[in-house]
Each structure stands twice: as structure tokens, then as C-alpha cells.
Amino acid sequence: MAKILVIADIKEGVLKGSTAELLSKAKTLGAQAAVVAIGSNIQSLTPDLAKGSDTQYIADDPSLELFSAGPFAACVVEAAKAFEADMIWFGFSETGKTVAPRVAAQLNAACATEITDVTLEGGKIHLIRPAIAGKVVQRIRVNSQTLVAVVRAGAFEATPDLAGTQNVVALAVPATDLRAVIREILSDASGEIDLADADIVISVGRGAKDQAGVDLVKELATDLAAGFGSSRAMVDGGFMAHNKQVGQTGKIVAPSLYMAMGISGAIQHLAGMTGSKTILAVNKDPEAPIFNVADYGIVGDLFEVVPILKEEIKKIRG
Ligand SMILES: Cc1cc2nc3c(=O)[nH]c(=O)nc-3n(C[C@H](O)[C@H](O)[C@H](O)COP(=O)(O)OP(=O)(O)OC[C@H]3O[C@@H](n4cnc5c(N)ncnc54)[C@H](O)[C@@H]3O)c2cc1C
């Protein structure tokens, strides 16, 4: 039976949904699943970590409060060795992308990022991985014994009421990594919803023209408590911050609902949002490529459509 170690994604003390998604997939593959959680004051997360896992490796220490790649990788390696993991899965986060290659190097394992599916065939691990901004899909057969994988956001569905066993194993706290000491992490001071966490994401494109257009679309995002994203055109135009850019060179999002407002649908933008469960596009050009991936399309001027959407949503919400 394959053994899969899932790295818990914990942000400011909160366990992110990607952890349950990865544990659900591990169960679907019929694997034995364990989870490793790293942080400070995280013991209270144990019952949730036990949903879908049979062992919880926990490194809980004040020195681990701020993410630092060296000590985090050391904890994951220790857990992987103790569990004798065949696969080590990270969710799609800055932390995962930073730590995964270190862990792979230390375990002499293969490393694959942006994975959208994993299967086990004849004792071998097979992976699916979109590449070149989604233009091709790679099918990879892993020949090494151990695989470290970073899974794309939204690739796997969480199963409700996952069974598991609470069996906590405390990990030794690694010595401080003297090559890099993180003193402080400054989060986005805007207080806006993080695109990676948002259930709804509304993105604005060049069709919004200027700051007034951006503000109009932002009002809709605020009304729906949605994350507010952007195409690169609006970032390059100075209307939106780079951390709001969705796409190949921005964030990859997979919300329940993605609304593209005045975005043409260039391949580099699509690379960041086609994993969304439902896509709504508003564009005045009926030939815009965004309509090829949209579940719902409104051909129209966003300056007319957005106020109507706002009004209708207000009515529905009473
Ligand atoms: C290496 C590389 C990496 C890139 N990475 C990214 C990336 O990560 N993310 C990204 O987004 N782009 C990225 N790009 C840029 C990408 O190629 C496109 O240029 C960009 O996505 C276009 O943004 P846009 O759709 O907002 O603008 P445009 O392509 O100019 O489209 C604007 C759209 O708005 C519509 N429109 C105009 N007025 C209105 C109106 N009043 N109401 C409704 N619709 C209207 C138009 O019909 C048009 O379809 C990258 C490019 C390169 C070369």
C-alpha cells in the first residue's frame, strides 16, 4: 500500500482547505495517509488533522511561528523518514513551492510541481501536469522510489466526513537555520481577501479602462465578499497591485466562481483560472477567447452589466 505524507497548509493558525483535499485524494488512491503540521501553538488543530489521516506528525514550537524554509524542510524530512513515505504532497502555496525542492534534494527524491492528477498503475506513480501555460498536458511516469509533489490549487475535491485516527507523533524541533533567519512576515496590509482563499474571485481587465472602472468592479467584489483579481494589463497599467494578477506569471486560482470582467482571455491569463469550477465572463466582443472557457457569458459593456449584476444580487440577498 502506498504511503502518502501530506503537508498541512496552516496560515496564521488556520488549517487551509487544501489539506483536506490532499488527504481525500490520498484516501481515494487507497493509500495510507499521514499529515505533518508545523507551527507554533497548533495542537488544537489535531482533531481536524486526523480527518483523513492515521498519523499526525506535529512540530509545535515558538521558533516555528514564522515560516522559514530550512527548519520547515527539516521537519518534513524527519516525518517522511519516520513514515517511510513514498509520496510527499504539498498544497499550492508559496510555502509548498519553496520547501518542496529542498525536501526532494534531502531525500534524493523526484520533485514535480503543478500536478493536477496522480494515479498508481502497476506499482508506478503517474502524474498529470499542465505545462507551457496550459498548452500541453504532460503525462509523467515517476521512476524514482520517492516523489515530492506540489499539487495545483483545486485539483482534488475534499470528501466530507473523512475517516481517520488520532495518533500524534511529536517531531523534534530542528536547530535554527543560521543561513536565513526570518524576523518578520508582513502580510498584505490592505485587509483584502486573499485570492488563494477566496470562494469567489472577480478579476478586472483592460476593458475597465481606468481607475473608475476598476472601482466599479471592485464594488461588486466587495458586495459578494469575493477576492479581487486582475489581468496583467491592469497591473502593467498601474491600476492593480502585482499580487492581484491572475495567470501564468501571477496567481493560480480555483474558486467556485470566477468572474472575468473585460478580460480577453489570453492564454497566459487562462493558465491561472481555468481550474475554477464555474466561470462567468463579461466582454463586449462576442469573439473574445474568454468565452471559450466560460460556463456563462454576457456579451455587453461591463459599465452597463456590472451595475445590473450589483442590483440583482442586492435583490436576491434581500
Ligand atoms: C510571458 C508572459 C506572461 C504573461 N502573464 C500573464 C498573466 O499572468 N496574467 C495575465 O492576465 N496576462 C499575462 N500576460 C499578458 C497576456 O498575454 C495579455 O496581454 C493580458 O492577459 C491581456 O489582459 P486583458 O485581457 O485585460 O486585456 P486585453 O487583451 O486588451 O482585453 C481587454 C478585453 O476587454 C474587452 N472590453 C473592452 N471594453 C470593454 C467593456 N466596456 N466592457 C466589456 N468588455 C470590454 C475587449 O473586448 C477585450 O477582450 C502575459 C504575457 C506574457 C508574454
PDBQT file of the ligand as one rigid body, heavy atoms in Angstrom, charges set to zero:
ROOT
HETATM    1  C1  LIG A 401       5.391  35.834 -20.665  1.00  0.00    +0.000 C 
HETATM    2  C2  LIG A 401       4.021  36.441 -20.461  1.00  0.00    +0.000 A 
HETATM    3  C3  LIG A 401       3.385  36.224 -19.258  1.00  0.00    +0.000 A 
HETATM    4  C4  LIG A 401       2.094  36.760 -19.045  1.00  0.00    +0.000 A 
HETATM    5  N1  LIG A 401       1.472  36.519 -17.849  1.00  0.00    +0.000 NA
HETATM    6  C5  LIG A 401       0.206  36.963 -17.700  1.00  0.00    +0.000 A 
HETATM    7  C6  LIG A 401      -0.523  36.672 -16.514  1.00  0.00    +0.000 A 
HETATM    8  O1  LIG A 401      -0.034  36.031 -15.566  1.00  0.00    +0.000 OA
HETATM    9  N2  LIG A 401      -1.808  37.132 -16.409  1.00  0.00    +0.000 N 
HETATM   10  C7  LIG A 401      -2.418  37.858 -17.410  1.00  0.00    +0.000 A 
HETATM   11  O2  LIG A 401      -3.590  38.235 -17.243  1.00  0.00    +0.000 OA
HETATM   12  N3  LIG A 401      -1.732  38.147 -18.523  1.00  0.00    +0.000 NA
HETATM   13  C8  LIG A 401      -0.448  37.749 -18.683  1.00  0.00    +0.000 A 
HETATM   14  N4  LIG A 401       0.231  38.085 -19.822  1.00  0.00    +0.000 N 
HETATM   15  C9  LIG A 401      -0.382  39.070 -20.730  1.00  0.00    +0.000 C 
HETATM   16  C10 LIG A 401      -1.421  38.469 -21.675  1.00  0.00    +0.000 C 
HETATM   17  O3  LIG A 401      -0.784  37.978 -22.840  1.00  0.00    +0.000 OA
HETATM   18  C11 LIG A 401      -2.442  39.537 -22.091  1.00  0.00    +0.000 C 
HETATM   19  O4  LIG A 401      -1.769  40.622 -22.673  1.00  0.00    +0.000 OA
HETATM   20  C12 LIG A 401      -3.304  40.063 -20.942  1.00  0.00    +0.000 C 
HETATM   21  O5  LIG A 401      -3.855  38.999 -20.217  1.00  0.00    +0.000 OA
HETATM   22  C13 LIG A 401      -4.419  40.938 -21.508  1.00  0.00    +0.000 C 
HETATM   23  O6  LIG A 401      -5.162  41.499 -20.476  1.00  0.00    +0.000 OA
HETATM   24  P1  LIG A 401      -6.664  41.911 -20.731  1.00  0.00    +0.000 P 
HETATM   25  O7  LIG A 401      -7.453  40.722 -21.142  1.00  0.00    +0.000 OA
HETATM   26  O8  LIG A 401      -7.115  42.664 -19.528  1.00  0.00    +0.000 OA
HETATM   27  O9  LIG A 401      -6.541  42.977 -21.908  1.00  0.00    +0.000 OA
HETATM   28  P2  LIG A 401      -6.922  42.877 -23.432  1.00  0.00    +0.000 P 
HETATM   29  O10 LIG A 401      -6.329  41.694 -24.079  1.00  0.00    +0.000 OA
HETATM   30  O11 LIG A 401      -6.632  44.213 -24.015  1.00  0.00    +0.000 OA
HETATM   31  O12 LIG A 401      -8.501  42.634 -23.417  1.00  0.00    +0.000 OA
HETATM   32  C14 LIG A 401      -9.419  43.559 -22.985  1.00  0.00    +0.000 C 
HETATM   33  C15 LIG A 401     -10.785  42.967 -23.261  1.00  0.00    +0.000 C 
HETATM   34  O13 LIG A 401     -11.777  43.822 -22.739  1.00  0.00    +0.000 OA
HETATM   35  C16 LIG A 401     -12.877  43.862 -23.651  1.00  0.00    +0.000 C 
HETATM   36  N5  LIG A 401     -13.559  45.141 -23.422  1.00  0.00    +0.000 N 
HETATM   37  C17 LIG A 401     -13.166  46.380 -23.773  1.00  0.00    +0.000 A 
HETATM   38  N6  LIG A 401     -14.038  47.294 -23.303  1.00  0.00    +0.000 NA
HETATM   39  C18 LIG A 401     -14.988  46.604 -22.650  1.00  0.00    +0.000 A 
HETATM   40  C19 LIG A 401     -16.169  46.989 -21.956  1.00  0.00    +0.000 A 
HETATM   41  N7  LIG A 401     -16.501  48.283 -21.812  1.00  0.00    +0.000 N 
HETATM   42  N8  LIG A 401     -16.927  46.041 -21.423  1.00  0.00    +0.000 NA
HETATM   43  C20 LIG A 401     -16.611  44.730 -21.558  1.00  0.00    +0.000 A 
HETATM   44  N9  LIG A 401     -15.507  44.309 -22.201  1.00  0.00    +0.000 NA
HETATM   45  C21 LIG A 401     -14.719  45.230 -22.732  1.00  0.00    +0.000 A 
HETATM   46  C22 LIG A 401     -12.266  43.730 -25.018  1.00  0.00    +0.000 C 
HETATM   47  O14 LIG A 401     -13.209  43.191 -25.936  1.00  0.00    +0.000 OA
HETATM   48  C23 LIG A 401     -11.107  42.779 -24.747  1.00  0.00    +0.000 C 
HETATM   49  O15 LIG A 401     -11.491  41.422 -24.973  1.00  0.00    +0.000 OA
HETATM   50  C24 LIG A 401       1.500  37.550 -20.044  1.00  0.00    +0.000 A 
HETATM   51  C25 LIG A 401       2.168  37.753 -21.242  1.00  0.00    +0.000 A 
HETATM   52  C26 LIG A 401       3.406  37.211 -21.467  1.00  0.00    +0.000 A 
HETATM   53  C27 LIG A 401       4.086  37.447 -22.784  1.00  0.00    +0.000 C 
ENDROOT
TORSDOF 0
